[in-house]
């Protein structure tokens, strides 16, 4: 501080003439923010790519190939997952401990997910989880960017806020879709996809897959135990529930606070 005072002995006089120096605003502030948060900005671009290619797959426009859009949506999601892994685990080490850390990261799970389905037969349900995740996270970051450029009165800003406010419902829908995909695959993929589901079930930061399995079990048991329900179907359902219970991966009991879930 002393060197600065020696270099600018009349700083107090200039402050009297100019009480405060205005901070850059608008697109100048946006440019500064992007230069300081390059990876975060790259993430919102890849997430928007996932959303756009998913929409082009669902609603083919401009004579684009739907299968190409399907693949590009998954590749955009893979790029997002790789960037998030770089943020979370920047120091790559070829050790068992690093591999264990890698496998508990949600970004690793969705990189795995993209690889599983990248060359598979296109299924709309496959794109739903990654598109919803991309929309949710992109909306959150776009709100930050719009606040910087002072566009908080724009109608799109309110739409983005409404998306973020539906976080819990969106994440539950994502979990339900991932579970329902188990019965819609070819002979080989289910064995690989089972590993993905176990990773999601054991996630430390996102409890919704585990929560959805529990809710589905409660829902099924409630209906099969009603009077007059066919006993043969009830027995079959109970055996299926028991079999799925045996496949449950070992996890450390954790208490999740849904409202305070880290949103990244």
Protein Blocks (a to p, Z undefined) as FASTA:
>chain_A
ZZmmmmmmmlmmmmmmmmbacddehjllmmmmmmmmmmlmmmmmmmmmmmmmmmmmmmcg
hhiafklmmmmmmmmmmmmmmmmmmmmmmpacddfklmmmmmmpmklmmmmmmmmmmmmc
cdfklmmmmmmmmmmmmmmmmmmmmmmnopalbmklmmmmmmmmmmmmmmmmmmmmmmmm
mmmccfklmmmmmmmmmmmmmpmklmklmmmmmmmmmmmmmmmmpghiafklmmmmmmmm
mmmmmmpccdddddddfklgccZZ
